[in-house]
Structures are given as structure tokens and as C-alpha cells.
Amino acid sequence: MRENNLLSPRLPQAPPREHNGRIVTDEPDVIWGTDGAKVFTLNEGLGWAFANVEHWNTECMGWHVTKKGNRFAALEPVSQGVLSEFGSVEAGIARVLEPCSGWTRFLNIALKTSKTR
């Protein structure tokens, strides 16, 4: 197959990057991480579980389980954490936070400029 150029195209492999960053903070409310996982339940079938974790002490700041896993569902545990930690979810209340997740761009916009659901 190689001789006849019939192999599927492959992206060039990048060399592995060394992790020299630090995700544990020296004080609370600096970095929160959000992640989601697809889960299966016997009664409801497939769904999503999202969690928001404080990087200082690994405290779960909020969690949310839903059938539809989208950016709004991922933001729900962040909203719970902001409400419990800062007392409100109004615009600009959590400007000190640096979100750490696959939803980082959306979370930055939501935490710094608008209300969460």
C-alpha cells in the first residue's frame, strides 16, 4: 500500500512537551479547573457529569449531571462555586479567578463580563 501511495495521510508527530508548569496554587481562588465526562446510568442511559475543582486544595466547588453536555452544562458547576465562594453570580464578581479547562475561552467571557445561568 505504501508503494502505491494508498496509506491514509498522517499528521507529523510533534515531539513530546515537557510539563514545566504548576497547577497547584499557593492561595485559594486563583485557578479553578472544570471538566466533564460522559457517563452511563442504568435508568437514564448516557449523560454527562461536570465538576469544578479548586486547584489550591482540590475542593469540589460545584458539580452538575445532565443529559445534554454543552457549554451551559459545563458552566453550571462554575456558577455554583462562584455563588458559594463569592456570594453572587453577578457580572465581574469572580475576576480574580483564572479558569483552567477546555472551555477556558467561554469561561473567561462568562466569569468576567456576564451573568451565568
N, C-alpha and C positions, 0 to 999 in steps of 0.2 A: 504494500500500500504506500510505503514511503517513497519507493522508486517511481511510482506513478502519481505522486503528489495528491493522494486521496485521504490523507490523515486530516482530522479536524484541526482547525487553527488553534494554537495555544498562545496565551499571553506570556511574555517573557517573565521569568521568575525573578522577583526582586530579592536581594539578599536580606536575611532576617535582621530586623532592627533591634538593637539593644535597648531595653527599657531602663532609662535613667531618670525617669520622673518619680514623683512621690504623690500618692493619693491619700495618705494619712495626714491629717492636718493637726496643727498644734493647738487649735482652739475650735470651739463649736461654731456652726453656722457659716462655714467658709465654702465647703463643697458638699453638695448632695448628689447622689447618683440615682438614676431611675432606670429600671429595666423591666422588660415584660417577657413572659414565657407562655407558649401555647400549652394548655393543659386539657386533660380528658377526664370527664366525670361520668359515672355510670348512668346517672339520672338525666343529665343535661347534654351530654356529648362534649364536643370541642368548645373550648372557651379560652379566655386569656386571663392571666394573673399579672398584675403590675405592682411593683414595690418601689418605694423611695427610701434611700438609706443615707444617713448622715455619715460622712467619711471620718469624722473625729472619733466616734465611739461605736460605730456600726449599728446605731439605733435605727429601727424601722420607724420612719417619720409618718408613713401612711401606706396603705395598700388598697387595691381595688381589683375585684374579679368581675368579668363581664363576658358576654357572648361576642361582642364586636371589639376587636383590638385595633384602635386607631389612636391618633394623636390626642384626642379628647379623653379617651380612657387612660392614656399614659399620663396625662396631666392631673387626673383626679387625685392620686396619692401625693403629688406635689402640693396641690391645693389643701389637702388635709394637713400636711406637715406645716405649711405656711400658716394656716389657721391656728394650729395648736401652738406653734412656736412664737408667732408674732401677733396673734390675736385678731387678725383680719386678713382678707384677701384682696384689699383694695389696691389700685394701681400704685406701683413703686414701693410697696411695703417691704419687700424682700430684696432690695437692691444689693445687699451685701453677699448674697449667695452666688456661687459660681456653679451652674448646673453641669453635670458630667453624665452624658448619655448619648444614645443615638439620636435623640430628639433635641439635642442641645440648641440648635438654632430656634426651634419653636419655643422651647422653654425660656430662652433668653428674652424673646419677644413677649411671651406671656407674663413672665415674672416682672419685667421692667416697665412694660407700657400698658398692660390691660388687665382687666379683671379675669380671674379664672372662673370656671363653672362650678 
